[in-house]
Amino acid sequence: MAFDHEKLRVFGRAVGLVEMVEGLVKGMGPSHGSLADQVRRSASSIVLNIAEGASEYSRKEKMRSHPMARRSAAETHAALNLLVAVRRGEKRVRETALLADDVSRMLAGLIRPAPALTPAAPAPRPANASASAPRAGAASAAIRP
């Protein structure tokens, strides 16, 4: 039996991102240990939040988890930008950053904005209505109970 998150393409891409991140940070020295730990945690957070959101039944809960996953993707991308600076633009780091960007875009597709709750516009007045005639449903100031 497959879990719902395993059916999502973005989940597979996010797992691939974690694998790429692990390969990048494996050989990093202790001077960049905190950056390595940060990029590992943020990449793992993407995967875990996708799974959490996919397992939810209510749209409200899904819409809580998927944006969290997208924020983690942005954090991962930023950490990879730092790795690019530290490792002088190594090709594998850039490829991993591109994958993080791809995952973020896919997550944006899962986060569909809820319809705006705007008040309905008043009904247009007929062209031949006089300016002094009250609108339908409007109370007349001259009539008092």
PyMOL commands that set and color helices and strands:
alter all, ss='L'
color gray80, all
select helices_A, chain A and resi 4-7+9-25+30-55+59-86+91-110
alter helices_A, ss='H'
color red, helices_A
deselect
rebuild
show_as cartoon
